[in-house]
């Protein structure tokens, strides 16, 4: 998987040229994907860190 960051200048150029904001090829699609992946990763990390704390309290690992 290739990590691409959202380019605001390029998005503005595309918007000015009439490209759609949403949809499969929309201007905001890469940004929405990036934000969704970051949120899911944070949620997974939080869950795993909480789970490891809870299992240590119970004596399980």
PEJOFEN-V705917 format. One record per residue. N is the residue number from 1. RES is the residue in one letter. PHI is phi in degrees with one decimal (none if undefined). Layout:
n=N res=RES phi=PHI
n=N res=RES phi=PHI
This chain:
n=1 res=X phi=none
n=2 res=X phi=-96.1
n=3 res=X phi=-86.9
n=4 res=X phi=-113.0
n=5 res=X phi=-96.7
n=6 res=X phi=-72.9
n=7 res=X phi=-104.4
n=8 res=X phi=-65.5
n=9 res=X phi=-64.0
n=10 res=X phi=-66.1
n=11 res=X phi=-61.9
n=12 res=X phi=-63.4
n=13 res=X phi=-60.6
n=14 res=X phi=-66.1
n=15 res=X phi=-63.1
n=16 res=X phi=-66.0
n=17 res=X phi=-85.5
n=18 res=X phi=99.9
n=19 res=X phi=-69.9
n=20 res=X phi=-69.0
n=21 res=X phi=-75.2
n=22 res=X phi=-117.2
n=23 res=X phi=108.2
n=24 res=X phi=-56.3
n=25 res=X phi=-107.2
n=26 res=X phi=-70.4
n=27 res=X phi=-63.3
n=28 res=X phi=-86.7
n=29 res=X phi=-56.4
n=30 res=X phi=-63.4
n=31 res=X phi=-67.6
n=32 res=X phi=-61.8
n=33 res=X phi=-62.2
n=34 res=X phi=-61.8
n=35 res=X phi=-65.7
n=36 res=X phi=-63.3
n=37 res=X phi=-64.1
n=38 res=X phi=-65.5
n=39 res=X phi=-65.3
n=40 res=X phi=-65.1
n=41 res=X phi=-63.2
n=42 res=X phi=-63.7
n=43 res=X phi=-64.9
n=44 res=X phi=-62.8
n=45 res=X phi=-62.1
n=46 res=X phi=-64.2
n=47 res=X phi=-61.5
n=48 res=X phi=-65.2
n=49 res=X phi=-70.0
n=50 res=X phi=-70.5
n=51 res=X phi=-63.6
n=52 res=X phi=-67.0
n=53 res=X phi=-67.8
n=54 res=X phi=-63.8
n=55 res=X phi=-71.0
n=56 res=X phi=-66.4
n=57 res=X phi=-63.9
n=58 res=X phi=-84.6
n=59 res=X phi=86.9
n=60 res=X phi=-105.7
n=61 res=X phi=-136.5
